[in-house]
Amino acid sequence: MSMTREETITYLQEKYDYCKSFYDLAAHPEEDYPEMTKYLQALQIALSALRPITREQVEMVRGEWIDIDGEKVPVDKYGQPFGWAKCSACGEYLTASDEYPCIGHFCPNCGAPMTDEAVDMVMERLEEVQNDQ
């Protein structure tokens, strides 16, 4: 027997809700169910991994190039910042050079998407992965 992703999500969510209700109703949950918090966390991680990532979640990790004064750095049509710029996601200062000839769309240090095009690329890759499964 094989389960679909949606069936698996439903099944794990039901198990989570069932176990959580017992845990919440217990007079002494830590004593009565000492391993339950780990079990509930494991179920939540499994559910998170199975649920598709939304554009809003990708936008939450999006960064932008900022200068030393905290101002947004202008970028060219490729998302490349002019001069030195700091990634707002990781705080690393970078500039275009031989080592990083085009750092525009993604931060080469932390990988954060920095432009609308980069967010679109991430979403396309995630859709391909989900369609393959």
N, C-alpha and C positions, 0 to 999 in steps of 0.2 A: 504494500500500500504506500502510496506517495501523496504527500500533502503539498498543496500550493502555498505560496508565500502568504497569501491572505488568510488561508485556513490556519497556518502556523501562528500568525500574529493573533488571530482570534483565540486560539487554544491557549497560547502563553498568557494573553491578557486575562482570560478567565481564571487561569491558575494563579496569576498574580493577585487578582481581586479577591479570590477565595482565601488565599493564605493571608493576605493583608487584613481581611476582616477578622479572622481568628486572632491575629496578632494584636489588632487594635482593641478587641474586646477582652483580652486576657487581663487579669488583675495585676499580674507581674510578668509582662511579656518577655523581658530580658532573661528572667529565671525560667519561665515556662517553655520558651522557645529560643534557646541561646544561639542557634545558628540561623534563625529566621531572617535577620537583617541581611546577612550575606546572601541567602537564597533569594530574597526579594531584590537585592541589588543586581544579582546575576540575571534574573528575569528581566529587569529594566534594561540592562545592557543588551541582552539578546533582542528585546523588542526594538530598541533604538537602532540596532544593526540591521534589522529586517525592514524597518520603515524607510521609505524613500526620503532622501535629503531634499529639502525645499530650497527654493531660490532665496528665501529670507534667511535660512541658516548659512548659506554661502555668503550672503551680503554681510552677515554678522562678523565674518572673519576678513572681510575686505579691508584693505588698507588704502592709504593715499600717500603720495609723496609730499612731505612738508619740509620747510627750510629751518634753519637754526632759530629763527624768530617765531616759529610755530605757524607761519603762513603757508597756505597751500602753494606748492611749486607748479609753475606752468609746465605743461607737457606738450610734446609735438604730436603729430597725427598718429604716431605709433605708440603713444603712451610714455615715451621716453622723457624723463625730466631734464630740464636744463640745469647743468651744473650739479653741485652737491645737493643731495636730498636725503631725508631721513624717512624710513618706512614707519608709518604710524602704528603698524601692527607689532613690530618687533623692536623698533627703536634704532636699528642699524643704519648708519650713514653710508651712502653709496654714491658713486658717480659713474657716468659712462666712461669706459676705459677699454684697453685691450682685453682685460680680464672679463669685464661685463659690458660687451659692446652694445647690448640692447636690454636694459633692465626694466623696460617700461611696463609690460603687461603683468608681470609677476615679480615679487621681491625675490632676488636670488638667494637671500639669506633664509627667509622663513617660508617662502612659497605663496604668500598671501596674494590673492588677485587684487590688482591695483586699478583696473579699468573696467568699464562695462563690457568690453570685448573679452577680457579675461574671465569675468563672471559667466558670460555666455559659453566660453570654452569649457569651463568647469562643469556647467550644467549639461552640455552636450556629452562630455565624457561620462558623467554619472548616468545619464539616460542610456548610453551604449552599454554600460556595465549592467544596469538593471534589465535591459532587453535581452542580454546574453544569458541571464539567469532564468 
